[in-house]
Amino acid sequence: MPITKTVKQIEKDAPILVQGQESKHQILFLVKGTAVVEVKDSVVGTVNAGEWFGELAAILHTPRTATVRAVTPCEVQIFTGPDDDNLYDQVSKDPKMMRKLVEQLCHRLQETSKRHSAETAELTATTTRYRKAISGTLFALEKLVEKYKSKVMEETMQHLSSKSGVTVGEKADADPSSFPTSKGAIFE
C-alpha cells in the first residue's frame, strides 16, 4: 500500500486523535497550531507546529495511547498507509523525515524519563513522610500502652505495625505538637 498524504483543518478544542482508536496506519504532522496530549483526561504533553505525532500506534500496530486535542486551530498532514514495508522504504528515501522522526521519539523518551524520575522522587518523599508519621504514631502508642496498659491501644499499635510494615516507633519521628492532650504521657 503506498503512503498517501491528506491535509485536514482542525477547529480549536476538537480532537485530532482519540485514545483507544485504531491507528489505521496513520502518522500525523502538525503543520500549524498547537495541540495537547491527554491520557485519561489529564494533559501530559504538547504538540507544536513542526512535530510528528501518532507514530507509536501506527508503527507498533496498537490503538492510540492518547488523545490529541487542538488548543488553537490546526492544520494537520495525515500520512496514511505506513505499514512496516513501505514506512521504512519511504523513510529511507527521505533522510530528513527519518531524522525528524527519530529525534522526536528521542525527545519523547527523554521527557518520559524526566517525568518518571520526578514522579518517583515525589513518591519517595511521600513514602518517607508516611513512614515517619506511622513511626511517630507507633512510638506514641507504645508509650501509652506502657503507661496505661491498654489492650485497645496495644491492638491498634499491632494493627498499624502489621499493615504498614513499620515495626518500631522512633521518638525522633513523633512530633510533640501532634499530641497536645497526651504529650505529657508520651514524652516524659
Long-range contacts (C-beta under 8 A, 24 or more apart in sequence): 1-25, 1-81, 1-83, 1-86, 2-81, 2-86, 3-79, 3-80, 3-81, 3-82, 3-86, 3-87, 3-90, 4-79, 4-80, 4-81, 5-77, 5-78, 5-79, 5-80, 6-77, 6-78, 6-80, 7-31, 7-75, 7-76, 7-77, 7-78, 8-75, 8-76, 8-78, 9-73, 9-74, 9-75, 9-76, 10-35, 10-70, 10-73, 10-74, 10-75, 10-76, 11-70, 11-73, 12-70, 12-71, 12-72, 12-73, 13-69, 13-70, 13-71, 14-69, 14-70, 15-67, 15-68, 15-69, 15-70, 16-53, 16-68, 16-69, 16-70, 16-74, 16-76, 17-53, 17-54, 17-64, 17-66, 17-67, 17-68, 18-64, 18-67, 19-63, 19-64, 19-65, 19-66, 19-67, 20-63, 20-64, 21-63, 21-64, 22-63, 22-64, 23-54, 23-57, 23-58, 23-61, 23-62, 23-63, 23-64, 24-80, 25-58, 25-80, 25-81, 25-82, 25-83, 26-54, 26-58, 26-78, 26-79, 26-80, 26-82, 27-52, 27-53, 27-54, 27-55, 27-58, 27-59, 27-78, 27-79, 27-82, 28-52, 28-53, 28-54, 28-68, 28-76, 28-77, 28-78, 28-79, 29-53, 29-76, 29-77, 29-79, 30-74, 30-75, 30-76, 31-74, 31-75, 31-76, 31-77, 32-73, 32-74, 32-75, 33-70, 33-71, 33-72, 33-73, 33-74, 33-75, 34-70, 34-71, 34-72, 34-74, 35-68, 35-69, 35-70, 35-71, 35-74, 36-68, 36-69, 36-71, 37-66, 37-67, 37-68, 38-66, 38-67, 38-68, 38-69, 39-65, 39-66, 39-67, 44-115, 45-108, 45-111, 46-71, 51-104, 52-100, 52-101, 52-104, 55-101, 55-104, 55-105, 58-82, 58-87, 59-87, 131-164, 131-166, 132-173, 133-173, 134-160, 134-164, 134-166, 135-166, 135-168, 135-169, 135-170, 135-173, 135-174, 136-169, 136-170, 136-173, 136-174, 136-175, 136-178, 137-169, 137-174, 138-166, 138-168, 138-169, 139-169, 139-170, 139-171, 139-173, 139-174, 139-186, 140-169, 140-174, 140-179, 140-182, 140-186, 141-169, 142-169, 143-185, 143-186, 143-187, 144-182, 144-185, 144-186, 147-185, 148-185
